[in-house]
Amino acid sequence: MNKIKCALIGSGNIGTDLIYKIKRSPVLEPVWMVGIDPASEGLARARELGLKTTADGVDGLLPHVLEDGIQIAFDATSAYVHAENSRKLNELGVMMIDLTPAAIGPLCVPPVNLRQHADRVEMNVNMISCAGQATIPIVNAVSRVQGVEYAEIVASLSSKSVGPGTRANLDEFTYTTSSAIEKVGGAKKGKALAIINPAEPPLIMRNTIYCLTEGTPDQARITESILQMIGEVQKYVPGYRLVNGPSYDGNKVSVFMEVAGLGDYLPKYAGNLDIMTAAATRTAEMFAEEILAGKIKLKTVEVA
Amino acid sequence: MSESNLKGRKVVLHDMCLRDGMHAKREQISVEQMVKVATALDDAGIPYLQATHGAGLGGNSLQHGFALASNEEYISAVASRMKQAKVSVLLIPGLGTMRELQAAYDAGARSVHVATHCTEADTAPQHIAFARKLGMDTTGFLMMSHLNDAAGIAQQGKLMESYGAQTVYVTDSAGYMLPADVTARVRALREVLKPETEIGFHGHHNLGMGIANSIAAIEAGASRIDGSVAGLGAGAGNTPLEVFAAVCERMGIETGVDLFKLMDVAEDVIVPMMDHMVRVDRESLTLGFAGVYSTFLLHAKRAAERFGVPARDILVELGRKKMIGGQEDMIQDTAMTMARERGVVTGAA
């Protein structure tokens, strides 16, 4: 079967983990990895796994895009360079999956709104944040049953799994995730809290989701909707697990989740990183399936 | 005890009643009460007082409870009435943001504790730099300091200083530390920080060590001490400030506050406000003994009632699981898991 060829931009933990997930996909094939440091471990690993590599940034990839038939690129660099990376690749008709907090394209949480994005043939979709991927499905599971006045999520991350980029820009993480709880989760108002815990051995990612419903919560229907949604997420993140709840207290619904990773390149406790790479892979697969079935055709983006 | 070697040392007191004390009041201190307490503290010569939600800026949440007013309302009501005291705020990155710091500054806050867990200072550079840009008196506040050793605290404090912090605090959030623990950490900070960078200590009284620990901090080089009048704060409360002021006076440490006025504030204003006697009781002692974040106290008591598992057992388990400040959600989660494992059946789902 034909596979859609992909490029990975950024040779850090996320980019390297993506190689493994994409390699497993029946519809995706990782072909290029782009870094900026010739000595990076990620690039060396990519070469071992049979990918072509460049340490010259996106510009090192551009001349090969057409001849190698690259159609989808994953950007795991930083919000600061994403816009430029996206512009250059979109011009060549490559669709971008953005794993940075740049969020210049529509926000995507696969089980909630991936279908819409694929139907619209969006050329850039953003994966929000790890906390967003882990919690917004639950917020949406409540809001599709009953109005949610306010949703609040608490993400606990192991210290070892939080890189320097996130640490130095925690406010962006907060703003991006809060806004996505509203836009994608469907809550009227959203708030995101992040806790970084240094315990050894590292703790598995935990997420707590609180929703305040409009009126008394319809417990049976909300619980059913949440369990169904958890099943949807488990299709691409098997370690997505309900620990406690849903618990009801007045109009407050509380759900306590845990996310263990697959342990591909990243350790299992780093479910926060794994859920990002898994969601990004799932997103790319949906686009790839549509392209392969001839239902959608990526278009080059004219730059104004 | 003589006036000893600390005679003439100057120490800046920072009152926490209207921030840490919010925890002990389930965030239910009114704007009027805040103004009453703050003006009394101002009149007693307290140079800095903190006034926000217990969890600081951005604290209003389901996780931490909703206060009776917004932080901006509290700050502006208090700041506009101060004759000499500066109003400070708490900012924990991951919860509060720079937008909220700007709003607090606009409302009149002029000092900030930028707080991280004691190993995660590198989540604060943006916020510390921004506070300095605003011209605020800026502190790097290393919470749960017992969970990092002296060398580690020194290294984290150095990071805070490099971002622009003018003061670095050893923060005994769990009230777990003993004087020797405080001495080691403050001394290690003093060795690596620039001479002009101040060191502070923030204690909790869960083992009854708030005052002894604060004195140990001063001996090792600290010049700022947090406490709260009558000890109104999380857990068994903060270092009771009027008691500490009295000890300082006996030892010849200069605080600049009026001791008798401070005693009157404690007795006439703060104690009548308390919903429960803030003291070392079974649960708050458990916090100090097990090294658990003091704010967990009332949450654990509520979870105990709801899920039928003793609060002390929940707190010990939270300590074993190495939960840190901000993880209040894990209290209910832990209580539910324990109730299930113990086969406790309660009405709550």
Interface residues (C-beta under 8 A of the other chain):
Chain A: Y150 E152 V154 S156 S159 P164 R167 A168 N169 L170 D171 T174 Y175 K191 L193 A194 I195 I196 N197 P198 A199 L203 R206 T208 Y210 L212 Q219 V243 N244 G245 S247 Y248 D249 K252 S254 F256
Chain B: S61 L62 Q63 P93 G94 L95 T97 M98 R99 H117 T119 E120 D122 T123 P125 Q126 H127 L147 K321 K322 M323 I324 G326 Q327 D329 M330 Q332 D333 M336 T337 A348 A349
